[in-house]
């Protein structure tokens, strides 16, 4: 079965496909299609709203079942920012480096004991008419004062997993998949997916 991963972020695509790689699914990206569908606007106030909108919009445009993710970093001292604006915190075309720089600047005077935060991921599967499956995962940590590690993406070099003493950017793919917000959301997603697929087969 062909499933669209509704993202233009190749690192996020790879992470989702890697965790779901043993399932009997053929993953495609929007850019694999001709014509490529437009990227839906993320106008929601919550991760759930954005993930549902993206999955439904891509599925409606392409006719292909779509997995969409909306995720981001929620920082306690910033009243939940950057939140749903994580990917564009420093501007619509901001790079990871620019977003990290802005986060560090905003937390410059925040003491260690108040630098807690967490990643959130919401995963949605939709067909052109309905949301079929929705899951949510979280991972708590602490925001460092300087980057550590060369892996990952987004705010990973600043996000310390205190139980491990390492940032997301210092973990292997396998380690990150076991403990990350997206790993948790996809683990629950994997549990619910067989029933969704069976229901679709029964209806066809």
GISULDA-V850041 format. One record per backbone hydrogen bond with DSSP energy under -0.5 kcal/mol. CO is the residue of the C=O (numbers start at 1). NH is the residue of the N-H. If there is no record, write none. Layout:
co:nh
CO:NH
CO:NH
This chain:
co:nh
1:26
3:28
4:6
4:67
5:7
5:30
8:10
9:13
10:14
11:15
12:16
13:17
14:18
15:19
16:20
18:21
20:23
23:25
25:27
26:3
28:5
29:32
30:33
41:43
46:50
47:51
48:52
49:53
50:54
51:55
52:56
53:57
54:58
55:59
56:60
57:61
58:62
59:63
65:4
66:68
66:126
67:6
68:124
70:122
72:120
73:75
73:83
74:76
74:118
75:78
75:80
76:79
78:81
81:75
82:85
83:86
85:88
86:89
88:91
91:94
95:99
96:100
97:101
98:102
99:103
100:104
101:105
102:106
103:107
105:108
107:110
109:111
111:114
112:115
115:143
116:76
116:77
117:141
118:74
119:139
120:72
121:137
122:70
123:135
124:68
125:132
125:133
126:66
130:127
130:132
133:125
135:123
137:121
139:119
141:117
142:144
142:160
153:156
155:158
155:159
156:159
156:168
156:169
157:148
158:144
158:160
159:168
160:142
160:162
161:164
161:165
161:166
166:161
167:170
168:171
169:150
169:151
172:176
173:177
174:178
175:179
176:180
180:184
181:185
182:186
183:187
184:188
185:189
186:190
187:191
188:192
189:193
190:194
192:196
193:197
194:198
195:199
196:200
197:201
198:202
199:203
200:204
201:204
